[in-house]
Amino acid sequence: MPLPDLCYTCHDKSAFTKKDIHPPVEAGMCTSCHNPHASEHKRMLLDETNTLCMTCHTDSAFKNRRHAVIGHPLQAKDITRGGAKEKYKDFSCVSCHNPHSSDSMKLWRFGATVAFDLCEHCHEK
């Protein structure tokens, strides 16, 4: 059975077919990020989330692993500063971006239409 059809035997296809689809997902390259058999990482990933993202997203916008728009450090040790709603929640690329598909531009989560919509999901206004 070809990928991603194999993936869809367990996963709901609608999560991977929204308006904006991550190019590797659209190309059926599930195994470029996931090991379908076993992994030491969450979600059967080949490596830590940010490390995987940075293997492709290497341009100057991501220099020093700081987000290009809001400058939020990745893997923040204490994101309670700035009024975060959840204490010590891990912060990674997928905190704001859906790695598979999204109905929002730039694969944003939470129905965001501008970057600061993402901030308000975790931080008090």
BELVEN-V661669 format. One record per residue. N is the residue number from 1. RES is the residue in three letters. SS is DSSP state (H for helix, E for strand, C for the rest). NEAR is the number of other ideal C-beta (glycine too) atoms within 10 Angstrom. D_FIRST is the distance of its C-alpha to the first C-alpha in Angstrom with 2 decimals. Layout:
# BELVEN-V661669
((N:RES:SS:NEAR:D_FIRST) (N:RES:SS:NEAR:D_FIRST))
This chain:
# BELVEN-V661669
((1:MET:C:8:0.00) (2:PRO:C:6:3.82) (3:LEU:C:14:6.70) (4:PRO:C:20:8.54) (5:ASP:C:10:6.58) (6:LEU:C:14:5.87) (7:CYS:H:18:9.58) (8:TYR:H:15:10.63) (9:THR:H:8:10.13) (10:CYS:C:6:13.25) (11:HIS:C:13:14.74) (12:ASP:C:8:16.60) (13:LYS:H:10:15.39) (14:SER:H:9:19.12) (15:ALA:H:13:19.79) (16:PHE:H:19:17.79) (17:THR:C:14:19.07) (18:LYS:C:14:22.83) (19:LYS:C:10:25.40) (20:ASP:E:14:25.21) (21:ILE:E:16:21.78) (22:HIS:C:18:21.75) (23:PRO:H:8:20.78) (24:PRO:H:15:18.18) (25:VAL:H:21:16.43) (26:GLU:H:14:16.84) (27:ALA:C:12:15.35) (28:GLY:C:15:12.17) (29:MET:C:14:13.78) (30:CYS:H:19:13.37) (31:THR:H:16:13.95) (32:SER:H:13:17.21) (33:CYS:C:21:18.71) (34:HIS:E:18:16.67) (35:ASN:C:14:15.88) (36:PRO:C:11:13.13) (37:HIS:C:7:15.02) (38:ALA:C:6:18.70) (39:SER:C:13:21.32) (40:GLU:C:10:25.07) (41:HIS:C:14:24.88) (42:LYS:H:9:24.47) (43:ARG:H:10:21.17) (44:MET:H:15:19.29) (45:LEU:E:16:20.70) (46:LEU:C:15:21.33) (47:ASP:C:15:24.99) (48:GLU:C:14:27.47) (49:THR:H:20:26.79) (50:ASN:H:17:29.65) (51:THR:H:14:29.02) (52:LEU:H:20:25.48) (53:CYS:H:20:26.85) (54:MET:H:15:29.68) (55:THR:H:12:27.59) (56:CYS:H:12:26.93) (57:HIS:C:13:29.77) (58:THR:C:10:32.58) (59:ASP:C:8:35.07) (60:SER:H:7:38.62) (61:ALA:H:10:37.86) (62:PHE:H:16:36.36) (63:LYS:H:9:39.06) (64:ASN:H:8:40.20) (65:ARG:H:13:37.24) (66:ARG:E:13:39.20) (67:HIS:C:17:37.80) (68:ALA:C:12:39.09) (69:VAL:C:13:40.34) (70:ILE:C:11:41.80) (71:GLY:C:8:42.19) (72:HIS:C:18:40.75) (73:PRO:E:12:40.22) (74:LEU:C:18:36.77) (75:GLN:C:13:36.76) (76:ALA:C:17:40.12) (77:LYS:C:7:41.96) (78:ASP:C:8:43.97) (79:ILE:C:21:42.95) (80:THR:C:13:45.59) (81:ARG:C:8:47.94) (82:GLY:C:11:48.00) (83:GLY:C:11:47.61) (84:ALA:E:17:44.03) (85:LYS:C:12:43.19) (86:GLU:C:10:41.22) (87:LYS:C:8:42.82) (88:TYR:C:11:40.87) (89:LYS:C:12:37.51) (90:ASP:C:13:35.21) (91:PHE:C:19:35.05) (92:SER:C:17:32.24) (93:CYS:H:20:30.53) (94:VAL:H:17:28.38) (95:SER:H:17:31.62) (96:CYS:H:23:32.12) (97:HIS:E:20:28.88) (98:ASN:C:21:25.54) (99:PRO:C:19:23.02) (100:HIS:C:21:20.32) (101:SER:E:17:22.26) (102:SER:E:21:25.68) (103:ASP:C:11:27.99) (104:SER:C:19:30.67) (105:MET:H:11:31.24) (106:LYS:H:13:30.37) (107:LEU:H:21:27.69) (108:TRP:E:20:30.64) (109:ARG:C:15:30.40) (110:PHE:C:14:32.79) (111:GLY:C:10:33.21) (112:ALA:C:19:35.39) (113:THR:C:10:37.07) (114:VAL:C:11:39.17) (115:ALA:H:15:38.76) (116:PHE:H:12:41.47) (117:ASP:H:15:39.61) (118:LEU:H:22:37.38) (119:CYS:H:18:40.49) (120:GLU:H:12:41.77) (121:HIS:H:14:38.74) (122:CYS:H:18:39.85) (123:HIS:E:17:43.48) (124:GLU:C:9:46.45) (125:LYS:C:6:48.02))
